[in-house]
Amino acid sequence: MAFAIQFVIDVLSLGGAYALMALGLVIIYGILRLVNFAYGELIMVAGYTMYLSSGSSLPWLVMAVLAVGMAVLFGILTDYAAFRPVRAKSVTAVLITSFAFSNLLQNAALLFISPRPRNVPLPEIFSQTVSIGGAITPVRNLITIAASIVLLAAVAFLMRKTTLGIAMRAAATNFTMARMLGVPANLIISSAFALSGFLAGVVGILWIGRIGTVVPGIGLEPLLVAFIATVIGGMRSLPGAVVGGFLLALIDTTLNYTLSQDLLKFRDAFTFSLVILILLWRPEGLIKGPASGQRT
Amino acid sequence: MKHAYLTALILIAVVAALAVGSQLLGIRLYDRIATNLLISLVLVVGLQTFMGNSGLLSFAHIGFMGLGAYTSAVLTIPAQMKGMALPDLYEFMTVLEVSPLLAMLAAGVVAALVAAVVAYPLMRLSDAAAVITSFALLVVLYTVMNNWSALTNGPRTLFGLPKTTDMPIAAVVAAIVIVIALLFKESRTGKLLRASREDEVAAAALGANIPHLRWRAFILAAFIAGVGGALWGHFITSFAPKAFYLKETFLIITMLVIGGANTVTGAVAGTILVTFAYEGLRGTEGALNATAIGAGQVVGLTEIVLALAMIAVMIVKPGGLFPNREIGHILTRTRRKKEIVS
């Protein structure tokens, strides 16, 4: 029983984080049909903000809010630096500019901060453990689960009930039509980037909470996770991203529990092979997005 | 078709000029840079065969280069050194020792076979999903190289490759690869693939089996990457899996994109330009590190400048320096125009 609880908590906490990462990527892709390679660096930005503000005597929550705020800011900056100037030209051009922007941020961190890991301040609670039904689990896993439930609900509410959310979904379905009906394109895109940055910031804090340090390359793994989860989920559907995130977490956790020590090193390779199998079965991903409009 | 011959001629002349030029200068540093450049040329032109013709960005290219390098290493490290270089190598492989040329071909074949197996499902994916999975593929290849200690010595440096690559060999391989890329571009597969790049729906309506065409191009690109990897491995003689990851991927994509992914000319021009810029910046970085202010702390400056250059080129000329016509084509056109005027 304890084992079952342990397993479920692991899947849910990892899946929650994965789902949020995937969601941040899909919000942009849904509207622009463009992949943001610099997404992982938003997590890095959140981490370094925490590190840089750790010298001050601010309470931890203020630092966290500051970190999320910086991630939002850099999200919008990504739009201005990498997307807006080339958006209308070609898909490949944007892929490359966002890849270049990601490299730019990483190397800036390398140059101006340090290639070595830096400690991030974390509250006591992140390192405590708690026992539930015989299973000992870190409190941060429960925090991750709670945070992901709250955020997923909030995003669902935002997308369904508010004007901004409806406009974003309209833009994702048919961008040209949405513009003709008076949805301001640039504002919608910038708010999508802001929302993406917000999710990245929160995930960043939860993610770094697992490791406790931040390095310039920290964004790679979350980026990859978000990529794979969105491809499984169907690239353009928001529920698909969440499903993909949880499914990926399920695969990862199952492999963690079942593979022997020798094979565990190759976990990423196994995960990816499974993803290829899923894609052979459904090349469109698990959940189809809204009817596809022309890319703008 | 005539202008394709002219293009081949000009590009090979450029390669020859680089080779002879650096030889004439007779400075060992330049010799090393020129050899590096020619090996990069092999890789970038190889990437062009897939990316330029299909219009899909591929991040996995460097991974296949790694496969090639390791294949060639396992095949060529002298039997008596294998015990030291690869202590956990499988029994039957310890006696293997083939000539570097044969190993280079084997490296290409292994990379192509792996590409053929893994890419078959991936080529069915649409544009963004295909790019993303190629990125994931790079990570997987890296994970495998980093952990399959028996064959790769794990994350540690693998040493002991015979140094058989020198400048003339690199130049010859680069020239051959340029010809292959041009031939492929003008072949039936290449033409159909380029049609699908311009308009997927129209090409499919004309009967082009797009996933299959892309698959062929991907295999060819992987083969060239494998050969390039072997070439590089025998030049550098010791390397770790870290050499086949994001930094190098970024570099070759920068080269191809700045030059223009759609043309072989662009691939060659971009490689030359970026190599010179890169070496120049590296020199500056080194000089800064030597001064009191830098004090060995300046890292990543080169990449920052290259990233900025890449964004700038994308904004000003999204197709690169040679967006759609090869150099031979441009020259014949200008000549024809002049004839019409006179």
Interface residues (C-beta under 8 A of the other chain):
Chain A: Y29 R33 L34 V35 A81 A82 P85 V86 K89 S90 V91 T92 A93 L95 I96 T97 F99 A100 F101 N103 L104 Q106 N107 A108 L110 L111 P115 L220 L224 F227 I228 T230 V231 M235 K265 F266 D268 A269 F272 V275 I276 L279 L280 P283 G285
Chain B: G55 L57 V118 P121 L122 R124 L125 S126 D127 A128 A129 V131 I132 T133 F135 A136 L137 V139 V140 T143 V144 N147 L246 F250 I253 T254 V257 A261 V298 V299 G300 L301 E303 I304 L306 A307 L308 M310 I311 M314 I315 P318 G319
